[in-house]
Amino acid sequence: MNEIASKTVLISGGAGAMGQLISEYINTREDFKISGIHDPNYEGDDYKIYNELTDIKEDLVIEFSPSSVVNENVEKLLKSDADIIIGSSGLSEELLSNLKNSAKNRKIIVIPNLSVGAAYQKLFSYALSEKFNSLNIVEKHHSKKQDAPSGTAIDLAKSLPPELSSIEQDGNFFDVNKINNKNIYSLRGDEYLAEQIVNFVDDYESFHLEHKVNDRRAYIYGMKIVLDQFNELEGFNLGLENIIADKIKI
């Protein structure tokens, strides 16, 4: 397809909060054009409605369905020829492997967290994990998010060296888990949207990386980075931090 022409886009999960937010943003661009929606809760008539993720005609599918159905949806998307951007967490390891294998002749971009701040927090955590010998993660989310720990916290814990020891944390938590030898403490409450603190400690000092999302519109900036670089990206890409990694040198 001519790189100058608008790429047609199908939004899966388009009636959800994130789907609506990203749809509004894409409608401000000239290089991408929404032409299809997949969501059982969508009641509009502005776009073609996909009741099933089959016979997809769009150039690009952006998947924002909740974690409870995202694996099922992505399995169907693997049978299409469309490029795919997945902005949901909760993908199984097997499915991630299948996505990577399917990206030989198309672009598949998996961004579990579109927050630019979360991406930088992960990059700085990589660097600090070489300097400190122990850490823990405290994640705080709104009360409607009942699963714990968050996908972002799990992803971070799995990506850091397993030999780092974990710090115990006092408090009344919604849930406590250990992932890759890292303690993750979860809080849920109406006073939070999405927050995460990574606490690094050694014998002589401590370093605390705190990130807060105060408004869901923060995620638009992550999508902007992905779409701005879309034509340059190739094959399988995992994580916003890897797309922006060349912007900082640690």
C-alpha positions in Angstrom: 0.0 0.0 0.0 1.2 3.6 -0.7 2.8 4.8 2.5 1.3 8.3 2.0 -2.3 7.1 1.8 -4.3 6.6 5.0 -4.3 3.2 6.5 -7.7 1.8 7.3 -8.1 0.8 11.0 -10.4 -1.7 12.8 -10.7 -0.9 16.6 -11.4 -4.1 18.6 -12.8 -3.1 22.0 -13.8 0.2 20.5 -16.7 0.9 22.9 -14.4 0.7 26.0 -12.8 3.6 27.7 -9.5 3.1 26.1 -11.0 2.2 22.7 -13.0 5.4 22.7 -10.0 7.5 23.8 -7.7 6.1 21.1 -10.5 6.4 18.5 -10.9 10.1 19.2 -7.1 10.5 18.8 -6.8 8.6 15.6 -9.6 10.7 14.1 -7.3 13.7 14.4 -4.7 12.1 12.2 -4.5 12.0 8.4 -2.4 8.9 8.0 -4.8 6.5 9.7 -8.6 6.2 9.2 -11.0 4.2 11.4 -13.4 2.2 9.2 -14.4 -0.7 11.5 -15.4 -1.4 15.1 -15.6 -4.7 17.0 -17.3 -4.5 20.4 -20.6 -6.1 21.6 -21.3 -2.8 23.5 -20.9 -0.5 20.4 -24.2 1.0 19.4 -23.1 3.6 16.9 -23.4 3.5 13.1 -20.3 5.6 12.1 -18.2 2.5 11.1 -18.6 -1.0 9.8 -19.5 -3.3 12.7 -17.6 -6.6 13.0 -19.6 -9.1 15.1 -16.7 -11.5 14.7 -13.0 -10.9 14.0 -13.1 -12.7 10.7 -12.8 -11.6 7.0 -11.0 -8.4 8.1 -10.5 -5.9 5.3 -8.7 -3.2 7.2 -4.9 -2.6 6.9 -4.5 -2.4 10.7 -6.3 -3.8 13.7 -5.8 -2.1 17.1 -6.9 -4.5 19.9 -8.1 -2.9 23.2 -10.4 -5.6 24.5 -10.2 -6.5 28.2 -7.9 -9.1 29.5 -10.8 -11.6 29.9 -11.2 -11.9 26.1 -8.0 -10.6 24.6 -6.4 -14.0 24.1 -9.5 -15.3 22.3 -9.6 -12.2 20.1 -5.9 -12.3 19.2 -6.1 -16.0 18.3 -8.7 -14.9 15.6 -6.6 -12.0 14.5 -3.6 -14.4 13.8 -5.7 -15.8 11.0 -6.0 -12.4 9.3 -3.4 -10.7 7.1 -3.7 -7.3 8.9 -1.0 -5.6 10.8 -1.8 -5.6 14.6 -1.3 -3.3 17.5 -2.3 -4.8 20.8 -2.8 -2.4 23.7 -4.0 -4.9 26.3 -2.2 -6.9 28.9 -2.9 -10.5 29.8 -1.5 -12.3 26.7 -0.3 -15.8 27.4 3.3 -16.7 26.8 2.2 -19.2 24.1 0.2 -16.6 22.3 3.2 -14.1 22.4 5.3 -16.8 20.8 2.7 -17.4 18.1 2.5 -13.6 17.5 6.2 -13.4 17.0 6.2 -16.3 14.6 3.3 -14.7 12.7 5.1 -11.4 12.2 7.4 -12.5 9.3 5.3 -10.7 6.6 3.5 -8.1 8.7 3.8 -5.8 11.7 2.7 -7.0 15.1 3.2 -4.5 17.9 2.4 -5.5 21.5 2.2 -2.6 24.0 0.8 -3.8 27.3 1.0 -0.3 28.8 0.8 2.8 26.6 2.0 5.1 29.3 5.3 6.8 28.4 6.1 7.2 32.1 5.7 3.5 32.7 8.0 2.8 29.7 10.7 5.1 31.2 10.2 3.5 34.7 10.9 0.1 33.1 14.0 1.4 31.4 15.4 3.0 34.5 14.6 -0.1 36.5 16.8 -2.1 34.1 19.7 0.2 34.9 19.1 0.3 38.6 18.9 -3.5 38.8 22.6 -3.5 38.0 23.4 -1.2 41.0 21.1 -2.5 43.8 20.7 -5.9 45.2 17.0 -5.9 46.3 13.7 -4.4 45.4 9.9 -4.7 45.5 7.0 -3.3 43.5 3.9 -1.5 44.9 1.1 -1.1 42.4 -2.1 0.9 43.0 -5.2 0.9 40.8 -8.8 1.9 40.9 -11.3 -0.2 42.8 -12.9 -1.6 39.6 -9.6 -3.4 38.8 -10.0 -6.5 40.9 -7.2 -8.6 39.3 -3.9 -8.4 41.1 -1.1 -7.9 40.5 -1.4 -5.7 37.4 -0.1 -6.8 34.1 2.4 -3.9 34.2 3.8 -5.1 37.5 4.0 -8.7 36.4 5.8 -7.7 33.2 8.3 -5.6 35.1 9.0 -8.3 37.7 9.6 -10.9 35.0 11.9 -8.7 33.0 14.4 -8.0 35.9 17.2 -10.4 37.0 15.8 -13.3 39.1 18.8 -13.1 41.5 17.7 -9.8 43.0 16.3 -10.4 46.4 12.9 -9.0 47.4 12.1 -6.4 50.1 9.3 -7.1 52.6 6.7 -4.3 52.9 4.4 -3.6 55.9 0.8 -2.5 55.3 -2.8 -3.6 54.6 -2.7 -4.7 51.0 -5.4 -5.9 48.6 -3.1 -8.7 47.5 0.5 -9.8 47.8 2.3 -11.9 45.2 5.8 -13.1 44.3 6.7 -13.1 40.6 10.3 -14.0 39.5 11.4 -13.7 43.2 10.0 -10.1 43.4 7.4 -9.2 45.9 4.5 -7.2 44.4 2.1 -5.4 46.7 -1.3 -4.4 45.3 -3.7 -1.7 46.5 -7.1 -1.0 45.1 -9.1 2.1 45.8 -11.1 5.0 44.3 -8.3 7.4 45.0 -6.0 5.7 42.4 -6.1 5.5 38.7 -2.8 3.7 37.9 0.3 4.1 40.0 3.5 2.0 40.5 6.5 2.4 42.8 9.7 0.3 42.3 11.7 0.4 45.5 15.4 -0.4 45.2 17.5 -0.9 48.3 21.1 -1.9 49.2 23.2 -1.7 52.3 23.9 2.0 52.1 21.1 3.7 50.1 17.7 3.4 48.5 16.1 4.6 45.2 12.4 4.9 44.6 10.9 5.1 41.1 7.3 6.4 41.4 5.0 6.8 38.4 1.4 8.0 38.4 -1.2 8.2 35.7 -3.6 11.0 36.7 -5.8 10.9 33.5 -6.3 8.2 30.9 -5.4 10.7 28.2 -1.8 10.0 29.2 -2.0 6.9 27.1 -2.6 8.9 23.9 1.1 9.9 23.9 2.2 6.3 23.8 -0.1 5.6 20.9 1.2 8.7 19.2 4.8 7.3 19.5 3.7 4.0 18.0 1.8 5.5 15.1 4.4 8.1 14.4 7.0 5.3 14.0 4.7 2.7 12.5 6.2 2.9 9.0 9.7 2.4 10.3 8.8 -0.6 12.6 9.2 -4.1 11.2 8.1 -7.6 12.3 7.4 -8.2 16.0 7.8 -5.4 18.6 7.1 -5.9 22.3 6.9 -3.0 24.8 6.8 0.8 24.4 10.1 0.9 26.2 11.8 -0.9 23.4 10.5 1.6 20.8 11.7 4.6 22.8 14.9 3.0 24.2 17.1 4.9 21.7 15.9 8.2 23.2 18.0 7.7 26.4 21.4 6.4 27.1 21.9 4.7 30.5 
